[in-house]
Amino acid sequence: MMRRWEDGDPGVANQKSPTCLLLTPDLHFHSFGFAARDSYHDLDPEEARLWLYFDKFKMKIHSTSDLTMETELEAVSGRRVRAIEVFAHALRFFRKHSMKEVQEASPSCLESDEVRWVITVPAVWRQPAKQFMREAAYLAGLVSSESPEQLLIALEPEAASIYCRKLRLHQMIDLSHRPLANGLDPDASRIFDSSFRQAREQLRRARHSRTFLVESGTGELWSEMQTGDRYIVADCGGGTVDLTVHQIEQPQGTLKELYKASGGPYGAVGVDLAFEAMLCHIFGADFIESFKTKRPAAWVDLMIAFEARKRTAAPGRNNALNISLPFSFIDFYKKHQGQSVETALRKTSVVFIRWSSQGMLRLTPEAMNELFQPTINNIIKHIEELMQKEEVQGVRFLFLVGGFAESPMLQRAAQCALGPNCRIIIPQDVGLTILKGAVLFGLDPTVVRVRRCPLTYGVGVLNRFVDGRHPRDKLLVKDGREWCTDILDRFVSVDQSVALGEVVRRSYTPARVGQRKIIINIYCSTTDDVIYITDPGVRKCGAITLDLPEPITAEGRHNGNTTSERREIRATMQFGDTEIKVTAVDVATDRFVRASIDFLSN
């Protein structure tokens, strides 16, 4: 099933496809990935301005603070489209592509309701972004909103962790056992010879121990990860870096999260942005913005050329890297600025980039180092800060996964800065680690037994007012009684351990007889020292909606009597999964009430 994507960059194993989407001028889907990139490249420059090309759009969801169903994305040409439609186009393409692959590989006919879909998202994404992906999947036809259990949202570093804990000897590269060299060793399996012998000996001595072992068909195993061992997974992707800390538990090697997922926008795209900033410094920010708008396809070509050279950057490289400038860039700059590109490069204060007679930018090794360092430094700093946390003490392994982990520049930096503290492991198929882990998660969604809450969640309630404890501006007098308003009824606290299946229950009563809907606002905070929903840092982040059907009498008839007693509705919330879930029951009838939770309507 693991076929390589067609087209793509020559000489590169295209097991992954770039996040590129091309829509026609009338907003119909045209192509995705390499096909979208190449088709956009082949368009006439004037025609290209009418088409909509989206590149690296996944990160826009993370960077949008007030994400809603109406949030828009801007194409390279400047036209804007609802983000939910862009993502739905991409997911619809994946659905058709994957179902076609399955049908070609299997003689039996697979029905859509027989498929469980798993969508991976960065762990640092909050609930609105996760719900957004689910809504996009519904719109794309992956699953129906009536069958939400057919779709799982997996956290990317969790998926990587699930896979890493099953690694065999021949599937790993241990940077801790290597000299400080450039990139991956093509014969890296030899570094495990001593560990392999130790593993075999340990197996003979402790055949019935509580060590978590994984055996291959040939008897190879890695027996160094034992029950209670702690490790960090650093998912270094294109847009973000996600960190998760897990501990292996028994039985069956399930996982416990020790510290809430963390990370930031420190992915490989940061190197691209540094390159763009360098171009702005040399040629002027106004020109670069104008060129991106007037010649969008040529700008994409330039960034593709840089991407190809970026992959070859290595710490010990001595020769310069050449990047071809599109002819339209050279021509447009002369018309726009009245001087040649060569003149601009001679005048610039950037000393490590020059112009070649073949019409190329020549980036010295120092130049590439300057472009990589800010992003790499952020990654290393974040991992070092995580290792200082009390809950993370005793970590034995650091797994580097994700596409950016293939970079020799990042590998060398991690080896130098973090090697003395723990063993640094890179899976051989580092770019596919999350994908393979997501498959394992889809087969067993209960493998992560305990998670940490990323935020404090709760609702605003009234409590009896107590003089000296509650501020006077919170006083509310109702029916002759004094109440304190805006108190946060906390469901869970930030970084609290929550087991899978653990629930929080609250009972709610309609404000008036005959009410058919209860809406409860949810508030969140990044700290746990919250008392009131008006405290600094507390914000409304979502709402629970309980749809109340007409009450049913003991005889089974609907009771239209508006003078009947108010009903008690018991809501049950789960915070131990990758998504927050809510269910509700009418206590009087023991019937389920339609309950939903929404983080996209704020």
Secondary structure by P-SEA (a helix, b strand, c coil): ccccccccccccccccccbbbbbccccccccccaaaaaaaaaccaaaaaabbbbccccccccccccccccbbbbccccccccaaaaaaaaaaaaaaaaaaaaaaacccccccccbbbbbbbbccccaaaaaaaaaaaaaaccccccccccbbbbcaaaaaaaaaaacccccccccccccccccccccccccaaaaaaaaaaaaaacccccccccccccccccccccccbbbbbbbccccbbbbbbbbbbcccbbbbbccccccccccaaaaaaaaaaaaaaaccaaaaaaaaaacaaaaaaaaaaaaaaaaaccccccbbbbbbccaaaaaaaaaaccccaaaaaaacccccccccccbbbbbcaaaaaaaacaaaaaaaaaaaaaaaccccccccbbbbbccccccaaaaaaaaacccccbbbbbcccccaaaaaaaaaaaaccccccbbbbcbbbbbbbcccccccccccccccccccbbbbccccccccccccccccccbbbbbbbbccccccbbbbbbbbbccccccccccccccccbbbbbbbcccccccccccccccccbbbbbbbbbccccbbbbbbbccccccccbbbbbcccc
